[in-house]
């Protein structure tokens, strides 16, 4: 029995020891600034992986394809930045990863990345965050594809201007924390997928709708609040055992589906498919 207890306690002792050792490492904040002039590129594919810290993404109107300002803890993190031009497409990849595999330190939230992307070319943007918060201000940008996967922390997406190009696909996956999105209708998307996590989500689809769209929502532990413009017709398809989790205002049931009162007369229509989860889904009108 004593031997068994010793074996069980040893891994925990190593973890605690690792944390103590890492906490003794002093924070060493440094800055990294980089710009990529706009050349013959007709589009930009940006892939961002940010382990921990605060991330801000905005558009820019200058002559650069992108510009970045990074502040990070050099003692514990290592950035990787790469750009290449493949024909008329520019490909930008960024990673900030931990150099320590053991232990956790609260100071790691000091990392901050401010990324500005050209609003003059179509953009495919993929963002994966670990621990921290993300702010995506997409107003004025030509977003042709958007993927956001958040780990632990809050995320905010905003777009207050109509997207000049059609966005083929949007995917938003939430981990632990809340999602706030405003102006999703301005993104001019064909398909949007949302996967809820532990936190709740507020999805505001205000904006200038230019085409019909499909929306798929996987409800997680937290509830999802959807707000739609009054001139957009909505059809809701939901799993039978999830109907009790739906809160619909201004809808009527036809056969197995729910239709908004304005559906037959609406110029723009949305099909919203809802999958089950612990939380509920509420649709209200702007």
HELIX and SHEET records of a PDB file:
HELIX    1   1 UNK A    2  UNK A   23  1                                  22    
HELIX    2   2 UNK A  106  UNK A  110  5                                   5    
HELIX    3   3 UNK A  184  UNK A  187  5                                   4    
HELIX    4   4 UNK A  240  UNK A  245  5                                   6    
SHEET    1   A 6 UNK A  29  UNK A  37  0                                        
SHEET    2   A 6 UNK A  64  UNK A  73 -1                                        
SHEET    3   A 6 UNK A 112  UNK A 118 -1                                        
SHEET    4   A 6 UNK A  43  UNK A  60  1                                        
SHEET    5   A 6 UNK A  89  UNK A  98  1                                        
SHEET    6   A 6 UNK A  77  UNK A  86 -1                                        
SHEET    1   B13 UNK A  29  UNK A  37  0                                        
SHEET    2   B13 UNK A  64  UNK A  73 -1                                        
SHEET    3   B13 UNK A 112  UNK A 118 -1                                        
SHEET    4   B13 UNK A  43  UNK A  60  1                                        
SHEET    5   B13 UNK A 122  UNK A 137  1                                        
SHEET    6   B13 UNK A 142  UNK A 149  1                                        
SHEET    7   B13 UNK A 169  UNK A 173  1                                        
SHEET    8   B13 UNK A 191  UNK A 195  1                                        
SHEET    9   B13 UNK A 213  UNK A 218  1                                        
SHEET   10   B13 UNK A 268  UNK A 275  1                                        
SHEET   11   B13 UNK A 232  UNK A 238  1                                        
SHEET   12   B13 UNK A 257  UNK A 260 -1                                        
SHEET   13   B13 UNK A 251  UNK A 254 -1                                        
SHEET    1   C11 UNK A  29  UNK A  37  0                                        
SHEET    2   C11 UNK A  64  UNK A  73 -1                                        
SHEET    3   C11 UNK A 112  UNK A 118 -1                                        
SHEET    4   C11 UNK A  43  UNK A  60  1                                        
SHEET    5   C11 UNK A 122  UNK A 137  1                                        
SHEET    6   C11 UNK A 155  UNK A 158  1                                        
SHEET    7   C11 UNK A 179  UNK A 182  1                                        
SHEET    8   C11 UNK A 201  UNK A 204  1                                        
SHEET    9   C11 UNK A 224  UNK A 228  1                                        
SHEET   10   C11 UNK A 281  UNK A 285  1                                        
SHEET   11   C11 UNK A 246  UNK A 248  1                                        
END                                                                             
